[in-house]
Amino acid sequence: MDISGLTRTSEFQWEIPPTGAMRVPVVIFADETLIRDMDAKVFEQAANVAALPGIVKASFAMPDAHWGYGFPIGGVAAFDADEGGVVSAGGVGFDISCGVRTLLTGLAAEDIEAVKSELADALFRTIPAGVGSTGKIALSPEEMDAMLAGGAAWAVEKGWGEAADLPRIEERGCMAGARPDCVSDRAKKRQKKEMGTLGSGNHYLEVQRVTRLYDEDGAAAFGLAVGDAVISIHCGSRGLGHQIGTEYLRRMAVSAADAGIRLPERELACAPITSEAGQSYLGAMRAAINCALANRQIVTHLARQVFAEVLPGAHLSLLYDVSHNTCKVEDHEVDGVRRRLFVHRKGATRAFGPGHPDIPESLRETGQPVLIGGTMGTASYILSGTAESMTHAFGSACHGAGRAMSRHQAAKRWRGRTVIDDLAGRGIVLRSRSERGVAEEAPGAYKDVDAVVDATEDAGLARKVARLEPLICIKG
Amino acid sequence: MTDRHWEHFPHDADVGVRGVGPTREAAFEEAARALTAAIVEPGAVVPRDAVEVACSAPDDEVLLVDWLNALVYEMATRGMLFGDFRVRIEGTTLNATALGEPVDAARHAPAVEVKGATFTELKVHRTEDGAWVAQCVVDV
């Protein structure tokens, strides 16, 4: 892509100065190869975000940024309610609070090798994955509302998890300010059979081996050593979040003009934070965050059940749980002034630096664990938030490899069976109900996760702690 | 008579769905077929059970988003896939019949679940040769 319109402000930072309707610059974190490979739509979408009312400092794009809807995926933008700031349903996305959690197992990767196939089958049998799969938990209307208000804390109370899990989840497992009354009956109906399900697309459960440490102290604080087996779960708020995203995107797209907001594209649908539509969306979106946290908690419980049967010596403890698609109220220092901001992260991970009060005490000195999912054939990474990341992009980092190729192109280029066989040849056991789904998710359809993570570290957004490689992958 | 067909157009993370036909109704039906094709080959879905769908919107483009989202909702809550569609539009009110069957994971092996239709690349228009085009990006 042509980068002549960009100003390189440091080796890993690029800027589009404000022009036209833009209120702030666009700032992109990437090395030269990543930025040259970035879709031009990323720059266009990030520039559109820069034109929204009340935006503070800059419209940011992470090294894994790619073309999304409204905001780029890998986009971060903060808004000030007192300056007419907005909240955007497209800036959060349909899969509200989609995220990753990583569990320590207390096992070595060799322990997994001995039972790999059996374990993969048991996980695949127990954890509902793929289109049309349903969970075993049916919630009454009252329980649905309690789940939407309580998140993972609700799940633990119901017996799906351990109290010790909660401090290791953003918001301590329960997003405050959730308003189940702002969630439509249709959204609740769509969730009815979907509690404790992985979903499809790029969602997965992986058993992984820690293959390398970059920061010994950080790894020790996180409980990681080379050769350890860990589990990573990537999923979100399922049908409920999708329906909330759908309904509020439409509502905001149709009503933006009434609120006096001129949108360069309807896909940027947003509402003033202080408006009824804005407040109602925030209440519903926070309920969807709780749904995602409860969902990952229940999937964790199912994984624990499987491990108790297949590898009774394991103890699955939660390292951390991060959310990728959110809008959260946070205090940040901007030009020496502390401000309360509504930070949108769309396909970006919160990456709070050492000492931040929102990080559990046992991890506070190290910084927040930043969990970066790779593809089923490459690596995933665990990083830690840095002091620098707080000043760069409101304490945010990349969220994954990021797609380099459309699903359509990927399905044309690869056959699912070949991908499965190739992975098996490398010792990675894959279970999926759809060969076409596997082809669309082929590792080659993604950017180079190593390059993305290196650029994230080099740009100062987060610090590498450990590298993980897959042993078993359950695909949605 | 203009040909009718559906196609996917590329998008980095998601899928662009496009329906083309001699009428607005035909373009909406083909766009729905493209939606199904993001999940499974439309021909693999037996059009056995009928589901009625109705929506109303301020303009054609929002109507397309509403139509596709109504199908996403029916697929999700009924556990169904749809392979055939009959659309009737009066003004900006749509009434339709979607024909399909329950998801059979083994037979359909659905590739991906559609989360919702977006306003990205959203267009409903007539080309110079008179064909109707209805398209948008759907999140998967």
Interface residues (C-beta under 8 A of the other chain):
Chain A: D39 K41 H66 W67 G68 Y69 G70 I73 G90 G93 F94 D95 G130 V131 G132 S133 T134 R186 K189 R190 K192 K193 G199 S200 G201 G239 H242 Q243 G245 T246 L249 R250 A253 V254 E265 R266 E267 A269 R403 A404 M405 S406 R407 H408 Q409 A411 R433 S434 E435 R436 G437 E440 G476
Chain B: H8 P10 H11 D12 A13 D14 V15 A38 I39 P58 E61 V62 V65 D66 N69 V72 Y73 A76 T77 G79 P102 V103 A105 A106 H108 A109 P110 A111 V112 E113 K115 G116 A117 T118 F119 T120 L122 V137 D139 V140
